[in-house]
């Protein structure tokens, strides 16, 4: 899923769903200008093993192309230093800061 406006409300809804279903959340923070983000879309997210593993998660793609105060607050909350960043939230709604991935990760490692 992609997001644009009202990202905070969208994330809150996904986290609430994850808590209800007992699923963790994986969030792909990306931007249209990010070349590595484009490679991840073409080579990682389409990999059959990654797709199979992703079914355990609530999945979110957050478009960070445009920044505003809401997006800046989300970046601070998730401790994003650059793009792409893949963040994880456990099934209790806690951000797993130690599991965040920044930059490219091969499909075999992502799975």
C-alpha positions in Angstrom: 0.0 0.0 0.0 1.1 3.5 -0.8 0.4 6.5 1.3 0.5 10.2 0.6 -1.5 12.7 2.7 -2.5 11.8 6.3 0.4 9.3 6.8 0.1 9.4 10.6 -3.6 8.4 10.5 -2.8 5.6 7.9 0.1 4.3 10.1 -2.0 4.4 13.2 -4.8 2.4 11.5 -2.3 -0.2 10.2 -0.7 -0.6 13.7 -4.2 -1.0 15.2 -5.0 -3.7 12.7 -1.7 -5.4 13.4 -2.4 -5.4 17.2 -5.9 -6.9 16.5 -4.6 -9.6 14.2 -1.4 -10.3 16.1 0.8 -9.4 13.1 3.9 -7.4 12.9 4.2 -4.4 10.5 6.9 -3.8 7.9 7.1 -0.2 6.5 9.0 0.7 3.4 9.9 4.4 3.5 10.8 5.4 0.0 10.8 8.4 -2.5 10.4 8.8 -6.2 13.9 10.4 -6.5 15.6 7.5 -4.6 17.4 5.2 -7.0 18.0 2.5 -4.4 14.3 2.5 -3.6 13.5 1.8 -7.3 16.0 -1.1 -7.3 14.3 -2.6 -4.2 10.9 -2.3 -5.9 12.2 -4.1 -9.0 14.4 -6.7 -7.4 13.5 -7.3 -3.8 9.8 -6.8 -3.2 8.9 -9.0 -6.2 11.1 -11.9 -5.1 8.9 -15.0 -4.4 10.6 -15.7 -1.0 10.1 -12.1 0.1 6.5 -12.1 -1.1 5.8 -15.3 0.9 7.4 -14.0 4.0 5.6 -10.7 3.7 2.3 -12.4 4.1 3.0 -12.7 7.9 3.0 -8.8 8.1 0.8 -5.8 7.7 2.8 -4.1 4.9 3.0 -0.4 4.2 4.9 1.8 1.7 5.3 5.4 2.8 6.0 7.9 0.1 8.6 10.3 1.5 9.0 12.3 -1.8 7.3 15.4 -0.2 8.2 16.4 3.3 6.0 18.4 5.7 5.8 18.7 9.5 3.8 15.4 9.7 6.5 13.5 7.7 9.3 15.1 9.7 7.7 13.9 12.9 7.3 10.4 11.5 11.0 10.4 10.4 12.0 11.4 14.0 9.7 8.7 15.5 11.2 6.0 13.3 14.8 7.4 13.6 15.1 7.6 9.8 18.4 9.0 8.6 18.0 8.4 4.9 16.2 6.5 2.3 15.3 3.8 1.7 14.5 2.7 5.2 12.6 -0.5 6.1 11.2 -0.3 9.6 9.5 -3.0 11.7 6.8 -2.8 14.3 6.0 -5.8 16.5 2.5 -7.2 17.0 2.2 -5.1 20.2 2.7 -1.9 18.2 6.3 -1.3 19.4 8.9 0.1 16.9 11.8 -2.3 16.6 14.6 0.3 16.2 17.3 -2.3 16.3 15.8 -4.1 13.3 15.6 -1.1 10.9 17.3 -1.5 7.5 18.7 1.6 5.7 19.9 1.2 2.2 19.9 -1.8 -0.1 19.3 -5.3 1.2 19.3 -8.3 -1.2 16.1 -10.3 -1.5 17.7 -13.4 0.1 18.6 -11.3 3.2 15.3 -9.5 3.3 13.3 -12.8 3.3 
